[in-house]
Amino acid sequence: MQSSGRVSRSRANKHHWDDEDFRGKKAHKSHRSHHEVKRDLENYFERKRLKELTEDTWLQ
């Protein structure tokens, strides 16, 4: 039950943010879906983690 509430709340916030963002100065930019943004973030953090791992092995 809580998770669905959390999702709907974040969805409401996201909608508001999208309205602000795409009506305003970034209107010319293509709309990126929530899933695309989430995937990009996951990819970024995965790369960051791998980079830190490789740096750790270099230091050893």
mmJSON file of the N, C-alpha and C atoms, coordinates in Angstrom:
{"data_MODEL":{"atom_site":{
"group_PDB":["ATOM","ATOM","ATOM","ATOM","ATOM","ATOM","ATOM","ATOM","ATOM","ATOM","ATOM","ATOM","ATOM","ATOM","ATOM","ATOM","ATOM","ATOM","ATOM","ATOM","ATOM","ATOM","ATOM","ATOM","ATOM","ATOM","ATOM","ATOM","ATOM","ATOM","ATOM","ATOM","ATOM","ATOM","ATOM","ATOM","ATOM","ATOM","ATOM","ATOM","ATOM","ATOM","ATOM","ATOM","ATOM","ATOM","ATOM","ATOM","ATOM","ATOM","ATOM","ATOM","ATOM","ATOM","ATOM","ATOM","ATOM","ATOM","ATOM","ATOM","ATOM","ATOM","ATOM","ATOM","ATOM","ATOM","ATOM","ATOM","ATOM","ATOM","ATOM","ATOM","ATOM","ATOM","ATOM","ATOM","ATOM","ATOM","ATOM","ATOM","ATOM","ATOM","ATOM","ATOM","ATOM","ATOM","ATOM","ATOM","ATOM","ATOM","ATOM","ATOM","ATOM","ATOM","ATOM","ATOM","ATOM","ATOM","ATOM","ATOM","ATOM","ATOM","ATOM","ATOM","ATOM","ATOM","ATOM","ATOM","ATOM","ATOM","ATOM","ATOM","ATOM","ATOM","ATOM","ATOM","ATOM","ATOM","ATOM","ATOM","ATOM","ATOM","ATOM","ATOM","ATOM","ATOM","ATOM","ATOM","ATOM","ATOM","ATOM","ATOM","ATOM","ATOM","ATOM","ATOM","ATOM","ATOM","ATOM","ATOM","ATOM","ATOM","ATOM","ATOM","ATOM","ATOM","ATOM","ATOM","ATOM","ATOM","ATOM","ATOM","ATOM","ATOM","ATOM","ATOM","ATOM","ATOM","ATOM","ATOM","ATOM","ATOM","ATOM","ATOM","ATOM","ATOM","ATOM","ATOM","ATOM","ATOM","ATOM","ATOM","ATOM","ATOM","ATOM","ATOM","ATOM","ATOM","ATOM","ATOM"],
"id":[1,2,3,4,5,6,7,8,9,10,11,12,13,14,15,16,17,18,19,20,21,22,23,24,25,26,27,28,29,30,31,32,33,34,35,36,37,38,39,40,41,42,43,44,45,46,47,48,49,50,51,52,53,54,55,56,57,58,59,60,61,62,63,64,65,66,67,68,69,70,71,72,73,74,75,76,77,78,79,80,81,82,83,84,85,86,87,88,89,90,91,92,93,94,95,96,97,98,99,100,101,102,103,104,105,106,107,108,109,110,111,112,113,114,115,116,117,118,119,120,121,122,123,124,125,126,127,128,129,130,131,132,133,134,135,136,137,138,139,140,141,142,143,144,145,146,147,148,149,150,151,152,153,154,155,156,157,158,159,160,161,162,163,164,165,166,167,168,169,170,171,172,173,174,175,176,177,178,179,180],
"type_symbol":["N","C","C","N","C","C","N","C","C","N","C","C","N","C","C","N","C","C","N","C","C","N","C","C","N","C","C","N","C","C","N","C","C","N","C","C","N","C","C","N","C","C","N","C","C","N","C","C","N","C","C","N","C","C","N","C","C","N","C","C","N","C","C","N","C","C","N","C","C","N","C","C","N","C","C","N","C","C","N","C","C","N","C","C","N","C","C","N","C","C","N","C","C","N","C","C","N","C","C","N","C","C","N","C","C","N","C","C","N","C","C","N","C","C","N","C","C","N","C","C","N","C","C","N","C","C","N","C","C","N","C","C","N","C","C","N","C","C","N","C","C","N","C","C","N","C","C","N","C","C","N","C","C","N","C","C","N","C","C","N","C","C","N","C","C","N","C","C","N","C","C","N","C","C","N","C","C","N","C","C"],
"label_atom_id":["N","CA","C","N","CA","C","N","CA","C","N","CA","C","N","CA","C","N","CA","C","N","CA","C","N","CA","C","N","CA","C","N","CA","C","N","CA","C","N","CA","C","N","CA","C","N","CA","C","N","CA","C","N","CA","C","N","CA","C","N","CA","C","N","CA","C","N","CA","C","N","CA","C","N","CA","C","N","CA","C","N","CA","C","N","CA","C","N","CA","C","N","CA","C","N","CA","C","N","CA","C","N","CA","C","N","CA","C","N","CA","C","N","CA","C","N","CA","C","N","CA","C","N","CA","C","N","CA","C","N","CA","C","N","CA","C","N","CA","C","N","CA","C","N","CA","C","N","CA","C","N","CA","C","N","CA","C","N","CA","C","N","CA","C","N","CA","C","N","CA","C","N","CA","C","N","CA","C","N","CA","C","N","CA","C","N","CA","C","N","CA","C","N","CA","C","N","CA","C","N","CA","C","N","CA","C","N","CA","C"],
"label_alt_id":[null,null,null,null,null,null,null,null,null,null,null,null,null,null,null,null,null,null,null,null,null,null,null,null,null,null,null,null,null,null,null,null,null,null,null,null,null,null,null,null,null,null,null,null,null,null,null,null,null,null,null,null,null,null,null,null,null,null,null,null,null,null,null,null,null,null,null,null,null,null,null,null,null,null,null,null,null,null,null,null,null,null,null,null,null,null,null,null,null,null,null,null,null,null,null,null,null,null,null,null,null,null,null,null,null,null,null,null,null,null,null,null,null,null,null,null,null,null,null,null,null,null,null,null,null,null,null,null,null,null,null,null,null,null,null,null,null,null,null,null,null,null,null,null,null,null,null,null,null,null,null,null,null,null,null,null,null,null,null,null,null,null,null,null,null,null,null,null,null,null,null,null,null,null,null,null,null,null,null,null],
"label_comp_id":["MET","MET","MET","GLN","GLN","GLN","SER","SER","SER","SER","SER","SER","GLY","GLY","GLY","ARG","ARG","ARG","VAL","VAL","VAL","SER","SER","SER","ARG","ARG","ARG","SER","SER","SER","ARG","ARG","ARG","ALA","ALA","ALA","ASN","ASN","ASN","LYS","LYS","LYS","HIS","HIS","HIS","HIS","HIS","HIS","TRP","TRP","TRP","ASP","ASP","ASP","ASP","ASP","ASP","GLU","GLU","GLU","ASP","ASP","ASP","PHE","PHE","PHE","ARG","ARG","ARG","GLY","GLY","GLY","LYS","LYS","LYS","LYS","LYS","LYS","ALA","ALA","ALA","HIS","HIS","HIS","LYS","LYS","LYS","SER","SER","SER","HIS","HIS","HIS","ARG","ARG","ARG","SER","SER","SER","HIS","HIS","HIS","HIS","HIS","HIS","GLU","GLU","GLU","VAL","VAL","VAL","LYS","LYS","LYS","ARG","ARG","ARG","ASP","ASP","ASP","LEU","LEU","LEU","GLU","GLU","GLU","ASN","ASN","ASN","TYR","TYR","TYR","PHE","PHE","PHE","GLU","GLU","GLU","ARG","ARG","ARG","LYS","LYS","LYS","ARG","ARG","ARG","LEU","LEU","LEU","LYS","LYS","LYS","GLU","GLU","GLU","LEU","LEU","LEU","THR","THR","THR","GLU","GLU","GLU","ASP","ASP","ASP","THR","THR","THR","TRP","TRP","TRP","LEU","LEU","LEU","GLN","GLN","GLN"],
"label_asym_id":["A","A","A","A","A","A","A","A","A","A","A","A","A","A","A","A","A","A","A","A","A","A","A","A","A","A","A","A","A","A","A","A","A","A","A","A","A","A","A","A","A","A","A","A","A","A","A","A","A","A","A","A","A","A","A","A","A","A","A","A","A","A","A","A","A","A","A","A","A","A","A","A","A","A","A","A","A","A","A","A","A","A","A","A","A","A","A","A","A","A","A","A","A","A","A","A","A","A","A","A","A","A","A","A","A","A","A","A","A","A","A","A","A","A","A","A","A","A","A","A","A","A","A","A","A","A","A","A","A","A","A","A","A","A","A","A","A","A","A","A","A","A","A","A","A","A","A","A","A","A","A","A","A","A","A","A","A","A","A","A","A","A","A","A","A","A","A","A","A","A","A","A","A","A","A","A","A","A","A","A"],
"label_entity_id":["1","1","1","1","1","1","1","1","1","1","1","1","1","1","1","1","1","1","1","1","1","1","1","1","1","1","1","1","1","1","1","1","1","1","1","1","1","1","1","1","1","1","1","1","1","1","1","1","1","1","1","1","1","1","1","1","1","1","1","1","1","1","1","1","1","1","1","1","1","1","1","1","1","1","1","1","1","1","1","1","1","1","1","1","1","1","1","1","1","1","1","1","1","1","1","1","1","1","1","1","1","1","1","1","1","1","1","1","1","1","1","1","1","1","1","1","1","1","1","1","1","1","1","1","1","1","1","1","1","1","1","1","1","1","1","1","1","1","1","1","1","1","1","1","1","1","1","1","1","1","1","1","1","1","1","1","1","1","1","1","1","1","1","1","1","1","1","1","1","1","1","1","1","1","1","1","1","1","1","1"],
"label_seq_id":[1,1,1,2,2,2,3,3,3,4,4,4,5,5,5,6,6,6,7,7,7,8,8,8,9,9,9,10,10,10,11,11,11,12,12,12,13,13,13,14,14,14,15,15,15,16,16,16,17,17,17,18,18,18,19,19,19,20,20,20,21,21,21,22,22,22,23,23,23,24,24,24,25,25,25,26,26,26,27,27,27,28,28,28,29,29,29,30,30,30,31,31,31,32,32,32,33,33,33,34,34,34,35,35,35,36,36,36,37,37,37,38,38,38,39,39,39,40,40,40,41,41,41,42,42,42,43,43,43,44,44,44,45,45,45,46,46,46,47,47,47,48,48,48,49,49,49,50,50,50,51,51,51,52,52,52,53,53,53,54,54,54,55,55,55,56,56,56,57,57,57,58,58,58,59,59,59,60,60,60],
"pdbx_PDB_ins_code":[null,null,null,null,null,null,null,null,null,null,null,null,null,null,null,null,null,null,null,null,null,null,null,null,null,null,null,null,null,null,null,null,null,null,null,null,null,null,null,null,null,null,null,null,null,null,null,null,null,null,null,null,null,null,null,null,null,null,null,null,null,null,null,null,null,null,null,null,null,null,null,null,null,null,null,null,null,null,null,null,null,null,null,null,null,null,null,null,null,null,null,null,null,null,null,null,null,null,null,null,null,null,null,null,null,null,null,null,null,null,null,null,null,null,null,null,null,null,null,null,null,null,null,null,null,null,null,null,null,null,null,null,null,null,null,null,null,null,null,null,null,null,null,null,null,null,null,null,null,null,null,null,null,null,null,null,null,null,null,null,null,null,null,null,null,null,null,null,null,null,null,null,null,null,null,null,null,null,null,null],
"Cartn_x":[0.835,0.0,0.879,1.873,2.731,3.456,3.953,4.728,3.875,2.617,1.747,1.526,1.402,1.249,2.487,3.651,4.909,5.038,4.665,4.743,3.828,2.593,1.648,2.12,2.71,3.207,4.35,5.294,6.416,5.922,4.915,4.351,3.731,3.055,2.448,3.533,4.58,5.69,6.333,6.527,7.148,6.303,4.982,4.099,4.255,4.261,4.421,5.754,6.805,8.137,8.171,7.56,7.508,6.789,5.656,4.905,5.792,6.452,7.33,8.444,9.069,10.27,9.978,8.933,8.714,7.88,7.198,6.522,7.531,8.588,9.53,10.692,11.866,13.035,13.512,13.146,13.604,12.569,11.587,10.489,10.985,12.112,12.629,13.253,13.614,14.246,13.217,13.673,12.768,12.409,11.189,10.694,11.335,11.935,12.51,11.599,11.27,10.374,11.082,10.281,10.795,11.704,11.307,12.079,13.442,13.494,14.768,15.718,15.187,16.001,16.524,15.625,15.997,17.086,16.932,17.915,19.274,19.256,20.499,21.198,20.415,20.987,21.615,20.904,21.429,22.727,22.768,23.985,25.13,24.809,25.821,26.417,25.53,26.016,26.773,26.345,27.066,28.477,28.598,29.918,30.785,30.169,30.886,31.424,30.59,30.973,32.124,32.016,33.075,34.385,34.278,35.458,36.144,35.342,35.9,36.56,35.927,36.507,37.857,37.922,39.18,40.252,39.863,40.829,41.358,40.475,40.897,41.927,41.702,42.643,43.975,43.911,45.154,45.983,45.291,45.992,46.625,46.059,46.553,47.932],
"Cartn_y":[-1.208,0.0,1.271,1.284,2.463,2.747,1.682,1.863,2.529,2.113,2.714,4.196,4.529,5.927,6.729,6.128,6.795,7.023,6.019,6.125,7.238,7.266,8.27,9.672,9.796,11.095,11.552,10.659,11.032,11.332,10.583,10.81,12.208,12.603,13.933,15.008,14.817,15.772,15.844,14.698,14.624,15.395,15.204,15.886,17.402,17.872,19.296,19.794,19.037,19.412,19.433,18.423,18.377,19.604,19.944,21.118,22.361,22.567,23.726,23.691,22.538,22.398,22.6,21.93,21.916,23.099,23.773,25.005,26.16,26.025,27.125,27.095,27.433,27.66,26.421,25.232,23.996,23.412,24.218,23.717,23.122,23.633,23.148,21.76,21.367,20.05,18.942,17.806,16.662,16.122,15.665,15.137,13.788,13.666,12.385,11.739,10.489,9.791,9.512,9.284,8.955,7.732,6.75,5.51,5.75,6.61,6.927,7.609,8.564,9.272,8.294,7.425,6.436,5.509,5.058,4.159,4.863,6.115,6.869,7.03,7.315,7.438,6.129,5.019,3.708,3.421,3.73,3.54,4.387,5.629,6.535,5.989,5.568,5.071,3.758,2.929,1.685,1.984,2.922,3.309,3.894,4.748,5.37,4.3,3.318,2.238,1.43,1.116,0.362,1.151,2.444,3.307,3.29,3.407,3.376,2.03,0.947,-0.386,-0.507,-0.042,-0.144,0.743,1.914,2.783,2.117,1.431,0.713,-0.357,-1.099,-2.159,-1.562,-0.411,0.264,0.678,1.161,1.648,0.517,-0.663,-1.773,-2.246],
"Cartn_z":[0.0,0.0,0.0,0.856,0.945,-0.363,-0.985,-2.213,-3.296,-3.413,-4.431,-4.129,-2.856,-2.468,-2.832,-2.572,-2.882,-4.388,-5.16,-6.622,-7.12,-6.626,-7.107,-6.719,-5.528,-5.101,-6.011,-6.274,-7.135,-8.546,-8.979,-10.307,-10.378,-9.312,-9.279,-9.326,-8.56,-8.564,-9.94,-10.549,-11.868,-12.888,-12.818,-13.761,-13.627,-12.396,-12.14,-12.706,-12.436,-12.924,-14.452,-15.075,-16.537,-17.088,-16.481,-16.933,-16.893,-15.766,-15.615,-16.655,-16.751,-17.569,-19.045,-19.536,-20.978,-21.458,-20.545,-20.937,-20.977,-20.194,-20.027,-20.99,-20.478,-21.333,-22.06,-21.558,-22.191,-23.148,-23.524,-24.353,-25.668,-26.171,-27.454,-27.336,-26.116,-25.939,-26.067,-26.57,-26.713,-25.337,-25.24,-23.97,-23.689,-22.506,-22.103,-21.069,-21.298,-20.381,-19.063,-18.035,-16.707,-16.772,-17.573,-17.662,-18.304,-19.315,-19.964,-18.984,-18.235,-17.243,-16.197,-15.729,-14.712,-15.245,-16.475,-17.081,-17.21,-17.65,-17.786,-16.439,-15.395,-14.06,-13.615,-13.853,-13.471,-14.212,-15.505,-16.3,-15.745,-15.403,-14.859,-13.564,-12.658,-11.372,-11.526,-12.475,-12.75,-13.255,-14.194,-14.7,-13.587,-12.764,-11.654,-10.707,-10.394,-9.494,-10.096,-11.375,-12.046,-12.065,-12.311,-12.324,-10.957,-9.892,-8.54,-8.256,-8.723,-8.531,-9.225,-10.469,-11.218,-10.587,-10.097,-9.421,-8.159,-7.434,-6.232,-6.563,-7.634,-8.003,-8.464,-9.129,-9.546,-8.328,-7.307,-6.12,-5.318,-5.36,-4.535,-4.974],
"occupancy":[1.0,1.0,1.0,1.0,1.0,1.0,1.0,1.0,1.0,1.0,1.0,1.0,1.0,1.0,1.0,1.0,1.0,1.0,1.0,1.0,1.0,1.0,1.0,1.0,1.0,1.0,1.0,1.0,1.0,1.0,1.0,1.0,1.0,1.0,1.0,1.0,1.0,1.0,1.0,1.0,1.0,1.0,1.0,1.0,1.0,1.0,1.0,1.0,1.0,1.0,1.0,1.0,1.0,1.0,1.0,1.0,1.0,1.0,1.0,1.0,1.0,1.0,1.0,1.0,1.0,1.0,1.0,1.0,1.0,1.0,1.0,1.0,1.0,1.0,1.0,1.0,1.0,1.0,1.0,1.0,1.0,1.0,1.0,1.0,1.0,1.0,1.0,1.0,1.0,1.0,1.0,1.0,1.0,1.0,1.0,1.0,1.0,1.0,1.0,1.0,1.0,1.0,1.0,1.0,1.0,1.0,1.0,1.0,1.0,1.0,1.0,1.0,1.0,1.0,1.0,1.0,1.0,1.0,1.0,1.0,1.0,1.0,1.0,1.0,1.0,1.0,1.0,1.0,1.0,1.0,1.0,1.0,1.0,1.0,1.0,1.0,1.0,1.0,1.0,1.0,1.0,1.0,1.0,1.0,1.0,1.0,1.0,1.0,1.0,1.0,1.0,1.0,1.0,1.0,1.0,1.0,1.0,1.0,1.0,1.0,1.0,1.0,1.0,1.0,1.0,1.0,1.0,1.0,1.0,1.0,1.0,1.0,1.0,1.0,1.0,1.0,1.0,1.0,1.0,1.0],
"B_iso_or_equiv":[0.0,0.0,0.0,0.0,0.0,0.0,0.0,0.0,0.0,0.0,0.0,0.0,0.0,0.0,0.0,0.0,0.0,0.0,0.0,0.0,0.0,0.0,0.0,0.0,0.0,0.0,0.0,0.0,0.0,0.0,0.0,0.0,0.0,0.0,0.0,0.0,0.0,0.0,0.0,0.0,0.0,0.0,0.0,0.0,0.0,0.0,0.0,0.0,0.0,0.0,0.0,0.0,0.0,0.0,0.0,0.0,0.0,0.0,0.0,0.0,0.0,0.0,0.0,0.0,0.0,0.0,0.0,0.0,0.0,0.0,0.0,0.0,0.0,0.0,0.0,0.0,0.0,0.0,0.0,0.0,0.0,0.0,0.0,0.0,0.0,0.0,0.0,0.0,0.0,0.0,0.0,0.0,0.0,0.0,0.0,0.0,0.0,0.0,0.0,0.0,0.0,0.0,0.0,0.0,0.0,0.0,0.0,0.0,0.0,0.0,0.0,0.0,0.0,0.0,0.0,0.0,0.0,0.0,0.0,0.0,0.0,0.0,0.0,0.0,0.0,0.0,0.0,0.0,0.0,0.0,0.0,0.0,0.0,0.0,0.0,0.0,0.0,0.0,0.0,0.0,0.0,0.0,0.0,0.0,0.0,0.0,0.0,0.0,0.0,0.0,0.0,0.0,0.0,0.0,0.0,0.0,0.0,0.0,0.0,0.0,0.0,0.0,0.0,0.0,0.0,0.0,0.0,0.0,0.0,0.0,0.0,0.0,0.0,0.0,0.0,0.0,0.0,0.0,0.0,0.0],
"pdbx_formal_charge":[null,null,null,null,null,null,null,null,null,null,null,null,null,null,null,null,null,null,null,null,null,null,null,null,null,null,null,null,null,null,null,null,null,null,null,null,null,null,null,null,null,null,null,null,null,null,null,null,null,null,null,null,null,null,null,null,null,null,null,null,null,null,null,null,null,null,null,null,null,null,null,null,null,null,null,null,null,null,null,null,null,null,null,null,null,null,null,null,null,null,null,null,null,null,null,null,null,null,null,null,null,null,null,null,null,null,null,null,null,null,null,null,null,null,null,null,null,null,null,null,null,null,null,null,null,null,null,null,null,null,null,null,null,null,null,null,null,null,null,null,null,null,null,null,null,null,null,null,null,null,null,null,null,null,null,null,null,null,null,null,null,null,null,null,null,null,null,null,null,null,null,null,null,null,null,null,null,null,null,null],
"auth_seq_id":[1,1,1,2,2,2,3,3,3,4,4,4,5,5,5,6,6,6,7,7,7,8,8,8,9,9,9,10,10,10,11,11,11,12,12,12,13,13,13,14,14,14,15,15,15,16,16,16,17,17,17,18,18,18,19,19,19,20,20,20,21,21,21,22,22,22,23,23,23,24,24,24,25,25,25,26,26,26,27,27,27,28,28,28,29,29,29,30,30,30,31,31,31,32,32,32,33,33,33,34,34,34,35,35,35,36,36,36,37,37,37,38,38,38,39,39,39,40,40,40,41,41,41,42,42,42,43,43,43,44,44,44,45,45,45,46,46,46,47,47,47,48,48,48,49,49,49,50,50,50,51,51,51,52,52,52,53,53,53,54,54,54,55,55,55,56,56,56,57,57,57,58,58,58,59,59,59,60,60,60],
"auth_comp_id":["MET","MET","MET","GLN","GLN","GLN","SER","SER","SER","SER","SER","SER","GLY","GLY","GLY","ARG","ARG","ARG","VAL","VAL","VAL","SER","SER","SER","ARG","ARG","ARG","SER","SER","SER","ARG","ARG","ARG","ALA","ALA","ALA","ASN","ASN","ASN","LYS","LYS","LYS","HIS","HIS","HIS","HIS","HIS","HIS","TRP","TRP","TRP","ASP","ASP","ASP","ASP","ASP","ASP","GLU","GLU","GLU","ASP","ASP","ASP","PHE","PHE","PHE","ARG","ARG","ARG","GLY","GLY","GLY","LYS","LYS","LYS","LYS","LYS","LYS","ALA","ALA","ALA","HIS","HIS","HIS","LYS","LYS","LYS","SER","SER","SER","HIS","HIS","HIS","ARG","ARG","ARG","SER","SER","SER","HIS","HIS","HIS","HIS","HIS","HIS","GLU","GLU","GLU","VAL","VAL","VAL","LYS","LYS","LYS","ARG","ARG","ARG","ASP","ASP","ASP","LEU","LEU","LEU","GLU","GLU","GLU","ASN","ASN","ASN","TYR","TYR","TYR","PHE","PHE","PHE","GLU","GLU","GLU","ARG","ARG","ARG","LYS","LYS","LYS","ARG","ARG","ARG","LEU","LEU","LEU","LYS","LYS","LYS","GLU","GLU","GLU","LEU","LEU","LEU","THR","THR","THR","GLU","GLU","GLU","ASP","ASP","ASP","THR","THR","THR","TRP","TRP","TRP","LEU","LEU","LEU","GLN","GLN","GLN"],
"auth_asym_id":["A","A","A","A","A","A","A","A","A","A","A","A","A","A","A","A","A","A","A","A","A","A","A","A","A","A","A","A","A","A","A","A","A","A","A","A","A","A","A","A","A","A","A","A","A","A","A","A","A","A","A","A","A","A","A","A","A","A","A","A","A","A","A","A","A","A","A","A","A","A","A","A","A","A","A","A","A","A","A","A","A","A","A","A","A","A","A","A","A","A","A","A","A","A","A","A","A","A","A","A","A","A","A","A","A","A","A","A","A","A","A","A","A","A","A","A","A","A","A","A","A","A","A","A","A","A","A","A","A","A","A","A","A","A","A","A","A","A","A","A","A","A","A","A","A","A","A","A","A","A","A","A","A","A","A","A","A","A","A","A","A","A","A","A","A","A","A","A","A","A","A","A","A","A","A","A","A","A","A","A"],
"auth_atom_id":["N","CA","C","N","CA","C","N","CA","C","N","CA","C","N","CA","C","N","CA","C","N","CA","C","N","CA","C","N","CA","C","N","CA","C","N","CA","C","N","CA","C","N","CA","C","N","CA","C","N","CA","C","N","CA","C","N","CA","C","N","CA","C","N","CA","C","N","CA","C","N","CA","C","N","CA","C","N","CA","C","N","CA","C","N","CA","C","N","CA","C","N","CA","C","N","CA","C","N","CA","C","N","CA","C","N","CA","C","N","CA","C","N","CA","C","N","CA","C","N","CA","C","N","CA","C","N","CA","C","N","CA","C","N","CA","C","N","CA","C","N","CA","C","N","CA","C","N","CA","C","N","CA","C","N","CA","C","N","CA","C","N","CA","C","N","CA","C","N","CA","C","N","CA","C","N","CA","C","N","CA","C","N","CA","C","N","CA","C","N","CA","C","N","CA","C","N","CA","C","N","CA","C","N","CA","C","N","CA","C"],
"pdbx_PDB_model_num":[1,1,1,1,1,1,1,1,1,1,1,1,1,1,1,1,1,1,1,1,1,1,1,1,1,1,1,1,1,1,1,1,1,1,1,1,1,1,1,1,1,1,1,1,1,1,1,1,1,1,1,1,1,1,1,1,1,1,1,1,1,1,1,1,1,1,1,1,1,1,1,1,1,1,1,1,1,1,1,1,1,1,1,1,1,1,1,1,1,1,1,1,1,1,1,1,1,1,1,1,1,1,1,1,1,1,1,1,1,1,1,1,1,1,1,1,1,1,1,1,1,1,1,1,1,1,1,1,1,1,1,1,1,1,1,1,1,1,1,1,1,1,1,1,1,1,1,1,1,1,1,1,1,1,1,1,1,1,1,1,1,1,1,1,1,1,1,1,1,1,1,1,1,1,1,1,1,1,1,1]
}}}
